[in-house]
């Protein structure tokens, strides 16, 4: 998921990153979600791994303690959540991909859902059971017989086929399917045509099997006609969907199979978030459901176009889902969204289901997006809002305001730490930048310069300044961040830094030696604070590095620049902050065009530290500025996720870490905890770090 958006990566970046160019304007989005943290993030120092006591491997479920003095909800039929940091981006699960889009998990469902207490496991959802082949390439699901969308349209294996095909075939500029199924259910070199049409692996052959001519125009026309007139009682359409040699196969009405193009043991973890969500083909084909017009735009021949496009109506207004909630009213600007309990929920009165599938206890949820921090604190303190998420620096203030109204409530009764996400929020050093002022080359292209940079930063000072606060419960220091060797935070399994390589140390002596060696080799010099010049003094003076950020320059961002420049100043360098609007940043043409230092904001979409984190930040797949064209590393990272021999997989991972660490392409920033303030009468707050979702249906009021 993403912390920013990019239109690169062949089509889309895997975690949908915007790679927001800034020293810390990190737009945390997964997968996939965008919450602009304008400089509130900060890194720590050397070998410390984590000062947080929370764990990152499991979904958190919290229950508040009883109170000595009563405090109760002002409206037991309503829950107000003001925790999302920024406006949501879409109500269509095939398009939305930012951290604020946690409503998808409450409105839509897929074959499986995450175990509410462990995000590395799944539980049955619209599929009641499944079978995985011994080679981890074929996943066969038995679907529940009596399930339906909120409008009572039925769900079966053909609906599953339609949903997965739509996810990839739309392939719009924000398509999450492209990002998360590449290498699994399609091959970018064989299944993405020169015209940009993306079909799941084998679908072209399935269309040809019913007589469609084997040329791109005919295949696209036929699939558009099928999607626009979807009918699982049509013999020809059923033959296409049941064609065995394709990625998605409807074997029968209630048996669905996914065939991968290579073995992948963690594939079930790919399916719970929105890129595995089922959508209603009958609604999308109804021609009157979308404001009286076709849900899809019409092409020049008057046929609804499903390829490389999305439905503007659905994007803005949403559509029926099968989850415990359904879309209600929306506020212009995507600053508020109402979710109403689904009155036709298929799981009502169904026994034996996971709690994550249970019907809604609270009838109405109001999600407020991007509310100003002071307003969220005031709303929480006055018992208007039930859930907020104060920034670290505002934690004391938010609690103080609340405690003045409810002195009987302790900090621990309302503070819920949901653990550390699988994210890397860091500064990428652009190894391909070519236009450095007055140089015919870029010094940051050289590993000695990058080694000097990563050893000149006081990571601990950044962690302490921006991620630490006083714990109101006992006066101790509460640190809500974590330092680690990039690009994978600890706690995500045996492939997470298996050799326990420490984070780059804060070591000015070593940094000076590295910059001197680089200058001698590459023909430049730097001038130290004491006036001494090191490097090749007959060459050019190297003193400043541009580091762009997204406007505005916030106080916390200034603090971060100050800490970093303090260290760089000791080796004769400094960052030159350059503010850009988001629109200006999106005009940047790619890594070769800078800036020399840019923020990375990357959150994994499921619990795979290699394929979802290391692969994205260590290879060119997501077009991050920090990647180095290292043949050995690229080969390792494309093989490790699919290696079935655990011993060999571990050896390859250790080798990849060693190479990546020596390349030194990331100035690491801390990973920040997911946490909330929740009213003490709120029971069973359950949060999933990969769907960025609170499961509202599990919440009840005491």
C-alpha positions as CSV (number, residue, x, y, z in Angstrom):
1,X,0.0,0.0,0.0
2,X,1.0,3.2,-0.4
3,X,2.0,6.4,1.1
4,X,1.9,8.3,-2.1
5,X,0.8,7.6,-5.6
6,X,2.8,6.9,-8.7
7,X,1.6,6.2,-12.3
8,X,4.7,4.2,-12.9
9,X,5.6,0.5,-12.3
10,X,4.8,-0.6,-15.7
11,X,1.3,0.7,-14.9
12,X,1.0,1.0,-11.2
13,X,3.3,0.6,-8.3
14,X,2.8,-2.5,-6.1
15,X,1.9,-0.8,-2.9
16,X,0.6,2.0,-4.9
17,X,3.2,4.4,-4.0
18,X,3.3,7.9,-4.7
19,X,6.8,8.0,-3.7
20,X,6.1,11.4,-2.4
21,X,9.1,13.5,-2.9
22,X,9.8,15.0,0.3
23,X,11.8,14.5,3.2
24,X,8.9,13.4,5.0
25,X,5.7,14.0,3.7
26,X,4.9,10.6,3.8
27,X,1.6,9.6,2.4
28,X,0.9,6.4,4.1
29,X,-1.5,4.6,2.0
30,X,-0.4,-0.3,1.8
31,X,-1.5,-1.0,-0.4
32,X,-2.4,0.3,-1.1
33,X,-3.9,4.3,1.2
34,X,-3.1,7.9,1.6
35,X,-2.8,9.8,4.8
36,X,-0.5,12.7,4.5
37,X,1.8,12.8,7.5
38,X,3.3,16.2,6.8
39,X,6.6,15.6,8.4
40,X,5.4,14.0,11.6
41,X,7.6,11.0,11.1
42,X,11.2,10.8,12.4
43,X,13.9,8.1,12.6
44,X,16.1,6.9,15.4
45,X,19.6,5.9,15.4
46,X,21.9,3.0,15.2
47,X,21.4,-0.6,16.3
48,X,18.1,-0.3,18.2
49,X,15.4,-2.4,16.7
50,X,12.3,-1.2,18.5
51,X,11.3,0.7,21.5
52,X,7.7,-0.2,21.1
53,X,6.2,-2.9,23.2
54,X,3.5,-3.8,20.6
55,X,3.8,-6.6,18.2
56,X,3.4,-6.3,14.4
57,X,2.3,-9.8,13.5
58,X,-1.2,-10.0,14.7
59,X,-4.4,-8.1,14.3
60,X,-5.2,-6.4,17.6
61,X,-8.4,-6.8,19.5
62,X,-9.0,-4.6,22.6
63,X,-11.5,-4.5,25.3
64,X,-11.8,-1.5,27.7
65,X,-11.8,-1.9,31.5
66,X,-14.9,-1.1,33.5
67,X,-15.2,2.3,35.0
68,X,-15.8,3.4,38.5
69,X,-17.9,6.3,37.3
70,X,-20.3,5.8,34.3
71,X,-19.6,7.2,30.9
72,X,-21.8,6.0,28.1
73,X,-22.4,6.7,24.4
74,X,-24.6,9.7,23.7
75,X,-26.3,7.7,20.9
76,X,-26.0,3.9,21.1
77,X,-27.1,3.6,17.5
78,X,-24.2,5.6,16.1
79,X,-20.4,5.4,16.1
80,X,-18.2,8.3,15.0
81,X,-14.7,7.5,13.9
82,X,-12.4,10.6,13.3
83,X,-9.2,8.6,13.0
84,X,-8.6,8.7,9.2
85,X,-5.9,11.2,8.4
86,X,-7.0,12.4,4.9
87,X,-9.9,12.3,2.5
88,X,-10.7,8.9,1.0
89,X,-10.0,8.4,-2.7
90,X,-12.7,6.0,-4.1
91,X,-15.7,3.9,-3.1
92,X,-14.8,1.3,-5.8
93,X,-12.7,-1.5,-4.4
94,X,-11.1,-2.0,-7.8
95,X,-9.7,1.6,-7.5
96,X,-9.3,2.8,-3.9
97,X,-5.9,2.0,-2.5
98,X,-5.1,4.3,0.4
99,X,-4.8,4.0,4.1
100,X,-8.0,6.0,4.7
101,X,-10.1,3.4,2.7
102,X,-10.8,1.1,5.7
103,X,-14.5,1.0,4.8
104,X,-13.9,-1.6,2.1
105,X,-13.4,-4.3,4.7
106,X,-16.8,-3.5,6.2
107,X,-18.8,-3.2,3.0
108,X,-17.2,-5.8,0.7
109,X,-16.1,-9.4,1.2
110,X,-14.1,-12.0,-0.7
111,X,-13.4,-15.7,-0.6
112,X,-11.6,-15.3,2.7
113,X,-11.0,-12.7,5.4
114,X,-8.1,-12.2,7.8
115,X,-8.3,-13.9,11.1
116,X,-9.4,-11.0,13.4
117,X,-6.7,-11.9,15.9
118,X,-3.8,-12.8,13.5
119,X,-3.3,-11.0,10.2
120,X,-1.0,-13.8,9.0
121,X,-3.9,-16.2,8.9
122,X,-7.3,-16.2,7.0
123,X,-10.7,-17.5,7.9
124,X,-13.6,-18.6,5.6
125,X,-15.8,-15.8,4.2
126,X,-17.7,-16.2,1.0
127,X,-15.9,-19.5,0.5
128,X,-16.6,-22.1,3.2
129,X,-13.5,-24.1,2.6
130,X,-10.6,-24.5,0.1
131,X,-7.9,-26.9,-1.1
132,X,-4.3,-26.0,-2.0
133,X,-2.3,-28.1,-4.3
134,X,1.0,-29.5,-3.1
135,X,2.9,-27.3,-5.5
136,X,1.1,-24.1,-4.2
137,X,-0.1,-23.2,-7.7
138,X,-3.8,-24.3,-7.6
139,X,-6.2,-22.9,-5.0
140,X,-9.8,-24.4,-5.2
141,X,-12.6,-22.9,-3.2
142,X,-16.0,-24.3,-2.2
143,X,-18.3,-21.3,-2.0
144,X,-21.2,-20.9,0.4
145,X,-24.6,-21.7,-1.1
146,X,-26.7,-18.9,0.4
147,X,-24.9,-15.6,0.1
148,X,-26.0,-12.4,-1.6
149,X,-25.3,-8.7,-1.9
150,X,-27.1,-6.1,0.1
151,X,-29.6,-5.7,-2.8
152,X,-30.2,-9.5,-2.7
153,X,-28.4,-10.3,-5.9
154,X,-26.9,-13.8,-5.6
155,X,-23.2,-14.6,-5.2
156,X,-21.6,-17.7,-6.8
157,X,-18.5,-18.8,-8.6
158,X,-19.4,-16.8,-11.7
159,X,-19.6,-13.6,-9.7
160,X,-16.1,-14.5,-8.3
161,X,-14.8,-14.8,-11.9
162,X,-16.4,-11.5,-13.0
163,X,-14.9,-9.7,-9.9
164,X,-11.4,-10.9,-10.4
165,X,-11.4,-10.3,-14.1
166,X,-12.8,-6.8,-13.7
167,X,-10.1,-6.1,-11.2
168,X,-7.4,-6.6,-13.7
169,X,-9.1,-5.7,-17.0
170,X,-10.0,-2.2,-15.7
171,X,-6.3,-1.7,-15.1
172,X,-7.0,2.0,-14.6
173,X,-4.2,4.3,-13.4
174,X,-5.0,3.4,-9.8
175,X,-5.6,-0.2,-10.4
176,X,-4.8,-2.2,-7.3
177,X,-5.1,-5.5,-9.1
178,X,-2.2,-4.8,-11.4
179,X,-0.1,-4.0,-8.4
180,X,-1.0,-7.1,-6.4
181,X,-1.5,-9.9,-8.9
182,X,1.5,-9.3,-11.1
183,X,3.6,-12.5,-11.2
184,X,0.7,-14.5,-9.7
185,X,-2.3,-14.4,-12.0
186,X,-0.8,-12.6,-14.9
187,X,2.6,-12.1,-16.5
188,X,3.3,-8.6,-17.6
189,X,5.2,-9.7,-20.7
190,X,2.6,-12.0,-22.0
191,X,-0.8,-10.9,-20.6
192,X,-0.5,-7.1,-21.0
193,X,-0.8,-6.2,-24.7
194,X,1.0,-3.4,-26.5
195,X,-2.3,-1.5,-26.4
196,X,-2.3,-1.6,-22.6
197,X,-5.1,-4.2,-22.3
198,X,-4.6,-6.5,-19.3
199,X,-6.3,-9.9,-19.1
200,X,-5.7,-12.5,-16.5
201,X,-3.4,-15.3,-17.7
202,X,-5.2,-17.7,-20.2
203,X,-8.3,-15.5,-20.7
204,X,-7.5,-14.7,-24.3
205,X,-7.2,-18.4,-25.0
206,X,-10.6,-19.0,-23.2
207,X,-12.2,-16.4,-25.5
208,X,-10.6,-18.0,-28.5
209,X,-12.0,-21.4,-27.4
210,X,-15.5,-20.2,-28.2
211,X,-14.6,-18.9,-31.6
212,X,-13.4,-15.3,-31.0
213,X,-10.7,-14.4,-33.5
214,X,-7.2,-14.3,-32.1
215,X,-6.6,-10.6,-32.5
216,X,-6.5,-8.0,-29.8
217,X,-9.4,-5.9,-31.2
218,X,-11.8,-8.9,-31.4
219,X,-10.8,-10.2,-28.0
220,X,-11.3,-6.9,-26.3
221,X,-14.7,-6.4,-28.1
222,X,-15.9,-9.8,-27.1
223,X,-14.9,-9.4,-23.4
224,X,-16.5,-5.9,-23.3
225,X,-19.7,-7.4,-24.7
226,X,-19.6,-10.2,-22.1
227,X,-19.0,-7.9,-19.2
228,X,-21.8,-5.6,-20.4
229,X,-24.3,-8.4,-20.7
230,X,-23.1,-10.8,-18.0
231,X,-25.2,-13.9,-17.8
232,X,-24.1,-17.1,-16.0
233,X,-27.0,-18.9,-17.6
234,X,-25.5,-18.3,-21.0
235,X,-23.8,-21.4,-22.4
236,X,-21.1,-19.5,-24.2
237,X,-20.2,-17.4,-21.2
238,X,-20.1,-20.4,-18.9
239,X,-17.8,-22.1,-21.4
240,X,-15.4,-19.1,-21.3
241,X,-15.5,-19.0,-17.5
242,X,-15.0,-22.7,-17.1
243,X,-12.1,-22.9,-19.5
244,X,-9.5,-24.8,-17.4
245,X,-6.2,-23.3,-18.5
246,X,-6.7,-19.8,-17.2
247,X,-5.9,-18.0,-13.9
248,X,-9.6,-17.8,-12.8
249,X,-11.9,-20.7,-13.4
250,X,-15.6,-21.2,-12.4
251,X,-15.6,-25.0,-12.2
252,X,-19.3,-25.0,-11.3
253,X,-21.9,-22.8,-9.8
254,X,-20.2,-22.9,-6.4
255,X,-16.6,-24.2,-7.1
256,X,-14.0,-21.6,-8.0
257,X,-10.4,-22.1,-8.8
258,X,-7.4,-19.8,-9.0
259,X,-4.4,-21.1,-10.9
260,X,-1.1,-19.2,-10.3
261,X,1.6,-18.9,-12.9
262,X,4.2,-19.9,-10.3
263,X,4.1,-21.4,-6.8
264,X,3.3,-19.0,-4.0
265,X,2.7,-20.3,-0.4
266,X,1.2,-17.0,0.9
267,X,-1.4,-16.5,-1.8
268,X,-4.4,-16.8,0.6
269,X,-3.1,-13.6,2.3
270,X,-3.5,-11.7,-1.0
271,X,-7.2,-12.3,-1.1
272,X,-8.9,-10.5,1.9
273,X,-8.4,-6.8,1.0
274,X,-10.3,-5.0,-1.6
275,X,-8.4,-6.4,-4.6
276,X,-10.1,-9.7,-3.7
277,X,-13.5,-8.2,-3.1
278,X,-16.6,-9.5,-4.9
279,X,-18.7,-6.9,-6.8
280,X,-22.2,-7.3,-8.2
281,X,-22.2,-7.8,-12.0
282,X,-26.0,-7.6,-12.2
283,X,-25.9,-4.1,-10.6
284,X,-23.1,-3.0,-12.9
285,X,-25.0,-4.3,-15.9
286,X,-28.4,-3.0,-15.0
287,X,-28.0,0.1,-17.1
288,X,-30.3,2.0,-14.6
289,X,-28.4,1.4,-11.4
290,X,-25.8,4.2,-12.0
291,X,-28.0,7.3,-12.1
292,X,-30.0,6.1,-15.1
293,X,-26.9,5.7,-17.3
294,X,-24.7,2.8,-18.1
295,X,-22.2,2.2,-15.2
296,X,-19.3,2.1,-17.6
297,X,-18.4,4.8,-20.2
298,X,-19.3,4.0,-23.8
299,X,-16.7,3.5,-26.5
300,X,-16.9,4.8,-30.0
301,X,-19.1,1.9,-31.0
302,X,-21.6,2.6,-28.2
303,X,-20.5,-0.5,-26.2
304,X,-19.6,-0.2,-22.5
305,X,-15.9,-0.1,-22.1
306,X,-14.4,-2.1,-19.3
307,X,-10.7,-2.2,-20.3
308,X,-8.4,0.6,-19.0
309,X,-11.2,2.5,-17.4
310,X,-13.4,2.7,-14.3
311,X,-16.9,3.7,-13.5
312,X,-17.1,7.3,-12.4
313,X,-20.5,6.8,-10.9
314,X,-19.3,3.8,-8.8
315,X,-16.1,5.6,-7.9
316,X,-18.2,8.4,-6.3
317,X,-21.4,6.7,-5.2
318,X,-20.3,3.1,-4.5
319,X,-22.3,-0.1,-5.1
320,X,-23.8,-3.0,-3.2
321,X,-21.5,-5.2,-1.2
322,X,-22.0,-8.4,0.8
323,X,-20.5,-7.2,4.1
324,X,-22.2,-6.2,7.4
325,X,-22.4,-2.6,6.4
326,X,-23.4,-0.8,3.2
327,X,-22.7,2.7,1.9
328,X,-24.9,5.5,3.1
329,X,-24.5,9.3,2.5
330,X,-21.3,11.0,1.5
331,X,-20.1,14.5,1.9
332,X,-18.7,16.5,-1.0
333,X,-14.9,16.4,-0.9
334,X,-14.7,12.9,0.5
335,X,-14.5,14.2,4.1
336,X,-17.3,12.2,5.5
337,X,-18.9,8.8,4.8
338,X,-21.8,7.1,6.5
339,X,-22.0,3.3,6.7
340,X,-25.3,1.7,7.6
341,X,-25.9,-1.8,8.8
342,X,-26.8,-4.1,5.9
343,X,-30.5,-5.0,6.4
344,X,-30.1,-7.9,4.0
345,X,-26.9,-9.3,5.4
346,X,-26.5,-13.0,4.3
347,X,-24.8,-13.9,7.6
348,X,-27.7,-12.9,9.8
349,X,-28.7,-15.9,11.9
350,X,-25.9,-18.0,10.4
351,X,-24.0,-20.0,13.1
352,X,-20.4,-21.1,13.2
353,X,-18.9,-18.1,11.5
354,X,-15.8,-16.2,12.5
355,X,-16.6,-13.1,14.6
356,X,-15.2,-11.0,11.7
357,X,-18.3,-12.0,9.7
358,X,-20.9,-11.3,12.4
359,X,-23.7,-8.8,11.8
360,X,-23.2,-5.1,12.8
361,X,-24.0,-4.3,16.4
362,X,-24.0,-0.6,16.0
363,X,-26.4,0.5,13.2
364,X,-24.6,3.6,11.9
365,X,-20.9,4.4,11.5
366,X,-19.9,7.9,10.5
367,X,-16.3,8.1,9.2
368,X,-14.9,11.6,9.2
369,X,-11.7,12.1,7.1
370,X,-9.0,14.7,7.6
371,X,-10.5,16.4,10.6
372,X,-8.2,19.0,12.2
373,X,-6.3,17.6,15.2
374,X,-7.7,20.1,17.7
375,X,-11.2,19.3,16.5
376,X,-10.8,15.6,16.9
377,X,-9.5,16.0,20.4
378,X,-12.4,18.3,21.3
379,X,-14.9,15.8,19.8
380,X,-13.4,13.0,21.7
381,X,-13.3,14.9,25.0
382,X,-17.0,15.9,24.6
383,X,-18.0,12.3,23.8
384,X,-19.0,13.2,20.3
385,X,-16.4,11.0,18.7
386,X,-15.8,7.4,19.8
387,X,-12.5,6.9,18.0
388,X,-9.7,9.3,17.1
389,X,-6.0,8.9,16.3
390,X,-3.9,11.8,17.7
391,X,-0.4,12.3,16.4
392,X,2.4,11.5,18.8
393,X,3.1,15.1,19.6
394,X,-0.6,15.7,20.4
395,X,-1.1,12.6,22.5
396,X,-0.5,14.5,25.8
397,X,-2.8,17.3,24.9
398,X,-5.6,15.1,23.6
399,X,-5.6,13.1,26.8
400,X,-5.4,16.1,29.0
401,X,-8.4,17.6,27.4
402,X,-10.3,14.3,27.7
403,X,-9.2,13.8,31.3
404,X,-10.4,17.2,32.4
405,X,-13.9,16.1,31.4
406,X,-13.6,12.5,32.6
407,X,-11.0,12.4,35.4
408,X,-12.1,8.9,36.4
409,X,-10.9,7.5,33.1
410,X,-7.2,6.5,32.9
411,X,-4.9,6.8,29.9
412,X,-4.7,3.0,29.6
413,X,-8.5,2.7,29.4
414,X,-8.7,4.7,26.2
415,X,-5.3,4.1,24.6
416,X,-5.2,1.2,22.2
417,X,-1.9,0.3,20.6
418,X,-2.6,-1.9,17.6
419,X,1.0,-2.8,16.8
420,X,3.6,-1.8,14.2
421,X,2.6,-2.1,10.5
422,X,4.8,-3.7,7.8
423,X,5.9,-0.4,6.4
424,X,9.1,1.5,5.5
425,X,8.8,5.3,5.7
426,X,12.2,6.4,4.7
427,X,14.3,8.8,2.5
428,X,15.4,7.2,-0.7
429,X,18.7,8.3,-2.2
430,X,18.3,8.6,-6.0
431,X,21.0,6.5,-7.5
432,X,20.0,7.4,-11.0
433,X,19.8,11.2,-10.7
434,X,21.8,12.8,-13.6
435,X,21.4,16.5,-13.4
436,X,23.4,17.7,-10.4
437,X,24.2,21.4,-10.3
438,X,27.7,22.1,-11.8
439,X,28.6,18.4,-11.9
440,X,28.7,16.3,-15.0
441,X,27.4,13.5,-12.8
442,X,25.7,13.0,-9.5
443,X,27.8,12.2,-6.5
444,X,24.9,10.4,-4.8
445,X,25.2,7.8,-7.6
446,X,28.3,6.5,-5.8
447,X,28.2,4.0,-2.9
448,X,30.8,5.8,-0.8
449,X,28.7,9.0,-0.8
450,X,25.6,7.1,0.1
451,X,27.5,5.3,2.9
452,X,28.6,8.7,4.2
453,X,25.0,10.0,4.2
454,X,23.5,7.0,6.0
455,X,26.2,7.2,8.7
456,X,25.9,10.9,9.3
457,X,22.3,10.9,10.5
458,X,21.4,10.8,14.2
459,X,18.4,8.4,13.9
460,X,17.8,8.3,17.6
461,X,17.4,12.0,17.8
462,X,14.7,11.9,15.1
463,X,12.9,9.0,16.9
464,X,13.0,10.9,20.2
465,X,12.0,14.2,18.8
466,X,9.0,13.0,16.7
467,X,7.9,9.6,18.0
468,X,8.3,9.9,21.8
469,X,6.1,11.5,24.4
470,X,5.4,11.2,28.1
471,X,3.0,8.4,29.1
472,X,0.3,10.2,31.1
473,X,-0.4,7.0,33.1
474,X,3.0,6.9,34.8
475,X,5.2,9.7,33.5
476,X,7.6,7.3,31.6
477,X,8.7,7.9,28.1
478,X,6.3,6.4,25.6
479,X,7.9,5.7,22.2
480,X,5.5,5.0,19.4
481,X,8.0,4.2,16.7
482,X,10.6,1.6,15.7
483,X,14.0,1.7,14.1
484,X,15.3,-1.1,11.9
485,X,17.5,-2.0,9.0
486,X,15.7,-1.1,5.7
487,X,13.6,-2.1,4.1
488,X,11.7,-4.6,6.3
489,X,10.7,-3.9,10.0
490,X,11.2,-6.7,12.5
491,X,8.5,-9.1,13.6
492,X,7.3,-10.5,10.2
493,X,8.9,-13.9,10.2
494,X,12.2,-15.7,9.5
495,X,12.9,-13.8,6.3
496,X,13.0,-10.4,8.1
497,X,16.7,-9.6,8.3
498,X,17.7,-13.2,9.2
499,X,21.3,-12.3,9.9
500,X,20.3,-9.5,12.3
501,X,22.3,-6.8,10.5
502,X,22.1,-3.6,12.6
503,X,20.8,-0.3,11.3
504,X,23.5,2.0,10.0
505,X,25.3,3.6,12.9
506,X,25.5,7.3,13.6
507,X,29.2,7.6,13.1
508,X,30.6,10.9,11.9
509,X,34.2,9.6,11.8
510,X,33.2,6.8,9.5
511,X,31.0,9.2,7.4
512,X,34.0,11.5,7.0
513,X,36.2,8.7,5.8
514,X,33.6,7.6,3.3
515,X,33.0,11.1,1.9
516,X,36.8,11.6,1.6
517,X,37.2,8.3,-0.2
518,X,34.4,9.2,-2.6
519,X,35.9,12.6,-3.3
520,X,39.4,11.2,-4.0
521,X,37.9,8.6,-6.4
522,X,35.4,10.8,-8.1
523,X,37.1,14.2,-8.3
524,X,35.3,16.4,-5.7
525,X,35.9,17.7,-2.2
526,X,33.9,18.8,0.8
527,X,34.9,21.4,3.4
528,X,34.5,20.3,7.1
529,X,33.3,22.7,9.8
530,X,36.9,23.2,11.0
531,X,37.9,24.5,7.5
532,X,39.6,21.3,6.5
533,X,39.0,20.1,2.9
534,X,38.8,16.4,2.3
535,X,38.6,14.6,-1.0
536,X,40.2,15.8,-4.3
537,X,40.8,19.5,-3.6
538,X,41.6,20.2,-7.2
539,X,38.0,19.1,-8.1
540,X,34.6,20.8,-7.5
541,X,33.2,21.6,-4.1
542,X,30.3,19.3,-3.1
543,X,28.2,20.9,-0.4
544,X,24.5,20.8,-0.9
545,X,21.9,18.1,-1.8
546,X,18.4,19.0,-2.9
547,X,15.7,17.3,-0.9
548,X,12.2,18.2,-2.1
549,X,9.2,18.1,0.1
550,X,5.5,18.6,-0.4
551,X,4.3,22.0,0.6
552,X,3.7,23.3,3.3
553,X,6.9,23.1,5.4
554,X,5.5,22.0,8.7
555,X,7.2,22.4,12.1
556,X,7.8,18.7,12.4
557,X,9.3,18.6,8.9
558,X,11.6,21.5,9.9
559,X,12.7,19.5,12.9
560,X,13.6,16.6,10.7
561,X,15.6,18.8,8.3
562,X,17.4,20.3,11.3
563,X,18.4,16.9,12.8
564,X,19.6,15.5,9.5
565,X,21.4,18.7,8.5
566,X,23.1,18.8,11.9
567,X,24.7,15.4,11.1
568,X,25.4,16.2,7.5
569,X,27.0,19.5,8.5
570,X,29.7,17.6,10.3
571,X,30.9,16.1,7.0
572,X,30.6,19.3,5.0
573,X,27.2,18.7,3.5
574,X,23.6,20.0,3.9
575,X,20.2,19.3,2.5
576,X,18.6,22.2,0.6
577,X,14.8,21.9,1.1
578,X,12.8,22.5,-2.0
579,X,9.0,22.7,-1.7
580,X,6.7,21.4,-4.4
581,X,3.0,21.1,-4.7
582,X,1.6,17.6,-5.2
583,X,0.8,18.5,-8.8
584,X,4.4,19.6,-9.4
585,X,5.7,16.4,-7.9
586,X,3.5,14.3,-10.1
587,X,5.1,16.1,-13.1
588,X,8.6,14.7,-12.1
589,X,9.5,12.3,-14.8
590,X,11.1,9.5,-12.8
591,X,14.3,8.6,-10.9
592,X,16.7,10.0,-13.4
593,X,15.2,13.4,-13.0
594,X,15.4,13.7,-9.3
595,X,15.3,14.9,-6.7
596,X,18.6,13.5,-5.3
597,X,16.7,12.7,-2.0
598,X,13.0,11.8,-1.9
599,X,10.7,10.3,0.6
600,X,9.7,6.6,0.4
601,X,6.3,5.7,1.8
602,X,5.7,2.0,1.4
603,X,3.4,-0.3,3.3
604,X,2.9,-3.9,2.5
605,X,-0.5,-5.2,1.3
606,X,-0.1,-8.5,3.1
607,X,2.3,-10.2,5.4
608,X,5.1,-11.1,3.0
609,X,8.3,-9.2,4.0
610,X,10.0,-10.0,0.7
611,X,7.5,-9.9,-2.1
612,X,5.5,-7.0,-0.5
613,X,8.4,-5.0,0.9
614,X,11.9,-5.9,-0.1
615,X,11.0,-6.6,-3.7
616,X,9.3,-3.2,-4.1
617,X,12.1,-1.2,-2.5
618,X,15.0,-3.2,-3.8
619,X,14.2,-3.6,-7.5
620,X,12.9,-1.4,-10.3
621,X,9.3,-2.8,-10.1
622,X,7.8,0.2,-8.2
623,X,10.1,2.8,-9.8
624,X,11.4,4.0,-6.4
625,X,14.3,6.4,-6.8
626,X,16.5,4.4,-4.4
627,X,16.8,1.1,-6.5
628,X,20.2,0.1,-7.9
629,X,20.4,-2.0,-11.1
630,X,22.2,-4.8,-9.3
631,X,21.7,-8.0,-11.4
632,X,22.3,-10.4,-8.5
633,X,19.9,-8.6,-6.1
634,X,17.2,-8.3,-8.7
635,X,17.4,-12.0,-9.5
636,X,17.3,-13.0,-5.8
637,X,14.3,-10.8,-5.1
638,X,12.3,-12.3,-8.0
639,X,13.1,-15.8,-6.8
640,X,12.9,-15.7,-3.0
641,X,9.1,-15.3,-2.6
642,X,8.4,-18.4,-4.8
643,X,11.1,-20.7,-3.5
644,X,9.6,-23.7,-1.8
645,X,12.8,-24.9,-0.2
646,X,12.9,-23.1,3.1
647,X,16.7,-23.6,3.6
648,X,17.5,-22.2,0.2
649,X,15.0,-19.4,0.7
650,X,16.7,-18.3,3.9
651,X,20.2,-18.4,2.3
652,X,19.0,-16.3,-0.6
653,X,17.4,-13.8,1.8
654,X,20.6,-13.4,3.8
655,X,22.5,-12.8,0.6
656,X,20.0,-10.2,-0.6
657,X,20.2,-8.3,2.7
658,X,24.0,-8.2,2.5
659,X,23.9,-6.7,-1.0
660,X,21.2,-4.2,-0.2
661,X,22.9,-3.0,3.0
662,X,26.1,-2.4,1.2
663,X,24.3,-0.4,-1.5
664,X,23.1,2.1,1.2
665,X,20.2,3.6,-0.8
666,X,17.9,4.5,2.1
667,X,18.2,6.9,5.0
668,X,16.0,5.1,7.4
669,X,13.1,6.8,9.2
670,X,11.2,5.1,12.1
671,X,8.1,3.0,11.5
672,X,5.3,4.4,13.6
673,X,2.7,2.4,15.6
674,X,-0.9,2.1,14.7
675,X,-2.9,3.4,17.7
676,X,-6.2,5.0,18.7
677,X,-8.0,6.7,21.5
678,X,-11.3,4.9,21.9
679,X,-14.1,5.7,24.4
680,X,-13.9,3.3,27.4
681,X,-17.4,2.0,26.8
682,X,-16.4,0.8,23.3
683,X,-15.8,-3.0,23.3
684,X,-13.8,-5.2,20.9
685,X,-11.9,-2.7,18.9
686,X,-10.3,-4.9,16.2
687,X,-7.9,-3.4,13.6
688,X,-6.2,-5.0,10.7
689,X,-2.9,-3.4,9.5
690,X,-3.2,-4.7,5.9
691,X,-6.8,-3.5,5.2
692,X,-6.1,-0.4,7.3
693,X,-9.5,-1.2,8.7
694,X,-11.3,-1.2,12.0
695,X,-13.9,-4.0,11.8
696,X,-16.9,-1.9,12.9
697,X,-19.3,-4.9,13.0
698,X,-17.3,-6.4,15.9
699,X,-17.6,-3.3,18.0
700,X,-20.3,-3.0,20.7
701,X,-21.1,-0.6,23.5
702,X,-21.0,-1.8,27.1
